[in-house]
Amino acid sequence: MRDKNATKHYYVDKLGFVESKDYGDYLILRKDKIEIHFFLFKDLNPLKNYGQVYIRTENIERFYLSLSEKKVEIHPNAPLQTKPWGQREFSLLDPDHNLLTFGQPV
């Protein structure tokens, strides 16, 4: 994360995570059974960031709809769809361009 406040705003206010621990330059956020750890990296160039996380979830349709209602931008190449490998998936880019792909078995 380049900016802890921007990261917290995106994950908490838009994606529904809650703050678990804040250690200054290290932040832990949680949602359901998911826990994501962030560390401060002020020099990160988001356009060169190749960070990615795959998050298995339940009720993906409902989660996708809730994000759409909050006007959370879905990755233009990855709207909710069923993939040939048997997953319903969609993806987002967070403020630092970490790719978040959410998936649920079909």
Secondary structure, DSSP 4 states (H G I P E B T S, - for coil): ---HHHHHIIIIIIT--EEEEE-SSEEEEEETTEEEEEE--TT--GGG---EEEEE-S-HHHHHHHHHHTTPPPPTT--SEE-TTSEEEEEEE-TT--EEEEEEE-
